[in-house]
């Protein structure tokens, strides 16, 4: 995401404390769909077949031909889509911030530019989070047998719910398809609440512990490297708020492909990744609009979350 240096800003902590605003929950889309940077709008990636899972007759007599394996691969084209937003800031607001600077005798003015760019950046981030969540919580995204709809006594919030067993069974389902155990659990806020207070989970905790399970305890209990909780919300046109990730949990294998700078191979069975143009999102050059008498700040984000291996993930619906 954009930082202050990239948008040429220098925030004043004194005046910033005068602003009132709403907070936003944590975004987790990139932890489920890690970034796969690309330089062009479309890129072709070689998705390998299952040759490395098969057994071959490799025994060789002296002088005989060596067994040759022909690797099949699917050259799949992944594209990005462009998303842009503009935030106008009236010149009167900038004028008032200049007056505040003089009256309060502080070194720099109220950072109106930063307010505009942070707003634009957050809007782009929420839009991406919603798209990634919709992809990850749709049953059709997954291979057959990789979705479990919980109901009544099987819900993790029920006294008879068994999430440890459910996740262990799902882990085996994934392992038998991709040869690796899943390493990441992505939880909605509802799923997080149901899991950490669950009776089966509490049975693994020390008898002296009073509160619910922590993230680190759950990692140990469930044999996972990462547990992410998506707390973000969104508000529709009717002013009704809802959780971005709904009432779902996603178990998946997420490879470490972000920011390493090394070779990236889809032979690593990622559940998914996010194709993104290098340097995105980025700030557009601000301009002055005469009609609205406002300075307009824009930001653009070209990206698209994609599923690579539908067998590398497992969806739990309605855990709460």
C-alpha positions in Angstrom: 0.0 0.0 0.0 1.0 3.6 -0.4 3.1 5.3 2.3 3.5 8.9 3.2 6.8 9.3 1.3 5.3 8.0 -1.9 2.5 10.6 -1.8 4.9 13.4 -0.8 3.3 14.1 2.6 4.4 15.0 6.0 1.8 14.4 8.6 1.5 16.7 11.6 0.7 14.6 14.7 -0.7 17.6 16.7 -3.3 18.6 14.2 -4.1 15.1 13.2 -5.4 14.4 16.7 -8.2 16.9 15.9 -9.6 14.7 13.3 -12.5 12.3 13.9 -13.0 9.2 11.9 -14.1 5.6 11.8 -11.6 2.8 12.2 -11.5 -0.3 9.9 -10.8 -3.9 10.8 -7.8 -5.9 9.6 -7.5 -6.7 5.9 -6.4 -10.3 5.3 -6.9 -10.9 1.5 -3.2 -10.7 0.7 -2.4 -13.3 3.4 -4.7 -15.7 1.7 -3.9 -14.6 -1.9 -0.3 -13.4 -1.7 1.0 -10.9 -4.3 2.4 -12.2 -7.6 3.9 -9.0 -9.1 3.9 -8.6 -12.9 5.0 -5.9 -15.3 2.3 -6.4 -17.9 -1.5 -6.4 -17.8 -1.6 -10.1 -18.8 1.0 -12.8 -18.0 1.1 -16.5 -19.0 2.1 -18.9 -16.2 3.0 -22.5 -16.6 0.7 -24.6 -14.4 2.3 -28.0 -14.1 0.5 -31.4 -14.3 0.7 -34.2 -11.7 3.8 -36.0 -13.1 5.8 -35.6 -9.9 3.1 -37.5 -8.0 3.3 -40.6 -10.2 5.6 -43.6 -9.9 7.7 -44.7 -12.8 9.8 -47.8 -13.7 13.2 -46.1 -13.1 15.3 -49.3 -12.9 17.9 -49.2 -15.6 20.2 -52.0 -16.9 23.7 -51.0 -18.1 23.6 -49.6 -21.6 19.8 -49.3 -21.7 17.8 -46.2 -22.2 17.0 -43.9 -19.3 13.3 -43.4 -18.4 12.1 -40.1 -19.8 9.2 -38.3 -18.3 7.2 -35.8 -20.4 5.9 -33.0 -18.3 2.5 -31.6 -19.2 1.7 -28.1 -18.3 -1.2 -25.6 -18.9 -0.1 -22.2 -20.1 -2.7 -20.1 -18.3 -3.1 -16.4 -18.9 -3.7 -14.3 -15.8 -4.8 -10.7 -16.2 -5.3 -7.7 -13.9 -8.2 -5.3 -13.8 -7.9 -1.6 -13.1 -9.7 0.2 -10.2 -9.5 3.9 -9.6 -11.0 6.4 -7.2 -10.9 10.2 -6.8 -11.3 12.2 -3.5 -11.9 16.0 -3.9 -10.8 18.3 -1.1 -12.5 21.8 -1.2 -10.0 24.7 -1.2 -11.9 26.1 1.7 -10.8 23.2 3.9 -7.2 23.8 2.9 -7.6 27.5 3.7 -9.0 26.7 7.1 -6.1 24.3 7.8 -3.7 27.1 6.9 -5.5 29.4 9.4 -5.2 26.7 12.1 -1.5 26.4 11.4 -1.1 30.1 12.1 -3.4 30.3 15.1 -1.9 27.2 16.8 1.7 28.2 15.9 2.7 24.8 14.7 5.4 24.0 12.1 3.2 22.6 9.3 -0.4 22.7 8.2 -3.2 20.2 8.7 -2.3 17.5 6.2 -5.3 17.6 3.9 -3.4 15.8 1.2 -2.8 12.9 3.5 -6.5 12.7 4.5 -7.4 12.5 0.8 -4.9 9.9 -0.1 -5.5 7.7 3.0 -9.2 7.8 2.2 -8.6 6.8 -1.4 -6.2 4.0 -0.4 -8.6 2.6 2.1 -11.4 2.6 -0.4 -9.3 0.7 -2.9 -8.2 -1.7 -0.2 -11.8 -2.4 0.9 -12.9 -3.1 -2.7 -10.0 -5.6 -3.1 -10.9 -7.2 0.2 -14.5 -7.6 -0.8 -13.6 -9.2 -4.1 -11.1 -11.6 -2.5 -13.6 -12.6 0.2 -16.3 -13.2 -2.3 -14.0 -15.5 -4.3 -12.8 -17.4 -1.2 -16.3 -17.9 0.3 -18.0 -19.2 -2.8 -18.4 -23.0 -2.8 -18.0 -23.2 -6.6 -14.4 -21.9 -6.1 -13.4 -25.3 -4.5 -12.9 -28.8 -5.7 -15.6 -31.4 -5.0 -15.6 -32.5 -1.4 -13.7 -29.4 -0.2 -16.7 -27.5 1.3 -18.4 -28.3 4.6 -21.7 -26.5 5.5 -22.0 -26.6 9.3 -25.5 -26.5 10.8 -27.2 -27.0 14.2 -25.0 -29.2 16.5 -22.1 -29.3 14.1 -21.5 -25.5 14.2 -18.3 -24.6 16.1 -20.4 -22.4 18.3 -22.5 -25.3 19.4 -21.6 -27.4 22.5 -21.3 -30.4 20.3 -19.2 -28.7 17.6 -15.8 -30.3 16.9 -13.7 -27.7 14.9 -10.4 -29.5 15.8 -11.7 -32.7 14.2 -13.2 -30.8 11.3 -10.0 -29.0 10.5 -7.9 -32.1 10.9 -10.1 -34.0 8.5 -10.1 -31.2 6.0 -6.3 -31.0 6.3 -6.0 -34.6 5.3 -8.4 -34.0 2.4 -6.1 -31.3 1.1 -2.9 -33.3 1.8 -4.1 -36.2 -0.2 -4.7 -33.9 -3.2 -1.6 -31.7 -3.2 1.0 -33.6 -1.2 1.3 -30.8 1.4 -0.6 -30.0 4.6 -2.4 -26.7 4.6 -0.6 -24.0 6.6 -3.1 -21.1 6.9 -6.6 -20.6 8.4 -8.5 -17.5 7.4 -11.3 -16.7 9.8 -14.2 -14.2 9.6 -14.9 -12.4 12.8 -17.8 -14.8 13.5 -15.7 -17.9 12.9 -12.9 -16.5 15.1 -15.4 -16.0 18.0 -16.9 -19.5 17.5 -13.5 -21.3 17.3 -11.7 -19.7 20.3 -14.6 -20.3 22.7 -15.4 -23.8 21.4 -15.5 -26.7 24.0 -13.3 -29.1 22.1 -10.7 -26.3 21.7 -10.8 -25.6 25.4 -10.1 -29.2 26.2 -6.6 -28.7 24.8 -5.9 -25.7 27.0 -4.3 -25.7 30.4 -6.9 -26.4 33.1 -5.8 -23.2 34.9 -6.6 -20.9 31.9 -9.6 -18.7 32.4 -10.1 -17.1 29.0 -10.5 -18.4 25.5 -7.8 -19.7 23.3 -5.2 -17.3 21.8 -4.0 -17.3 18.2 -0.7 -18.9 19.2 -2.5 -21.7 21.1 -4.8 -22.4 18.2 -1.8 -22.6 15.8 -0.3 -25.3 18.1 -3.6 -27.2 18.5 -4.5 -27.1 14.8 -0.9 -27.6 13.5 -0.9 -24.4 11.4 1.7 -21.7 10.7 -0.7 -18.8 10.3 -4.2 -17.9 11.5 -5.7 -14.6 10.1 -8.8 -12.9 11.3 -10.7 -10.6 8.9 -12.4 -8.0 11.0 -13.2 -5.6 8.1 -16.7 -4.4 7.5 -18.5 -2.6 4.7 -21.6 -0.5 4.4 -24.2 -0.9 1.6 -26.4 1.8 -0.1 -29.0 1.3 2.6 -26.5 2.2 5.3 -26.5 -1.4 6.7 -23.1 -2.7 7.8 -21.9 -6.3 7.3 -18.7 -8.3 7.8 -16.6 -8.6 4.7 -15.8 -12.3 5.3 -19.4 -13.2 6.5 -19.6 -16.3 8.6 -16.9 -18.5 7.0 -13.5 -20.1 7.6 -11.0 -21.0 4.9 -8.2 -23.6 5.4 -5.6 -23.4 2.7 -2.0 -23.9 1.6 -0.3 -20.5 1.1 3.3 -20.5 -0.2 5.7 -17.8 0.7 5.9 -16.0 -2.6 5.6 -12.4 -1.6 8.5 -10.0 -1.8 11.2 -12.6 -1.9 12.5 -11.6 -5.3 13.3 -15.2 -6.3 11.8 -17.5 -8.8 8.2 -18.3 -8.4 6.7 -21.6 -9.5 3.2 -22.8 -9.5 4.5 -26.2 -8.9 4.2 -24.9 -5.4 0.5 -25.8 -4.9 -0.9 -22.4 -3.9 -4.6 -22.1 -3.3 -4.5 -18.7 -4.9 -2.6 -15.5 -5.4 -3.2 -11.9 -6.4 -1.8 -10.8 -9.7 -0.8 -7.1 -9.3 1.1 -4.6 -11.4 4.4 -3.6 -9.8 4.1 -0.4 -7.8 0.4 -0.6 -7.3 -1.6 0.9 -5.8 -0.2 4.3 -6.6 -1.2 8.0 -6.2 -2.2 10.0 -9.2 -1.0 13.5 -9.7 -3.5 15.8 -7.9 -5.2 18.5 -10.0 -7.4 21.5 -9.3 -11.0 21.4 -10.5 -12.5 24.9 -11.1 -16.2 23.9 -11.1 -16.0 22.4 -7.6 -13.2 24.6 -6.4 -11.5 21.5 -5.1 -8.2 19.8 -5.3 -8.8 16.3 -6.6 -6.6 13.4 -5.3 -6.7 10.1 -7.2 -5.4 6.6 -6.7 -5.3 3.5 -9.0 -4.9 -0.2 -8.2 -4.5 -2.8 -11.0 -4.9 -6.3 -9.5 -7.0 -9.5 -9.5 -7.2 -12.3 -7.0 -7.1 -15.8 -8.6 -7.4 -19.4 -7.6 -4.5 -21.6 -8.7 -5.3 -25.0 -7.2 -8.9 -25.5 -6.1 -7.7 -28.6 -4.2 -5.4 -26.6 -2.0 -8.3 -25.0 0.0 -11.2 -26.0 2.1 -14.3 -23.9 3.0 -16.2 -24.1 6.2 -19.6 -22.4 6.0 -21.6 -21.0 9.0 -19.3 -22.0 11.9 -21.2 -19.6 14.2 
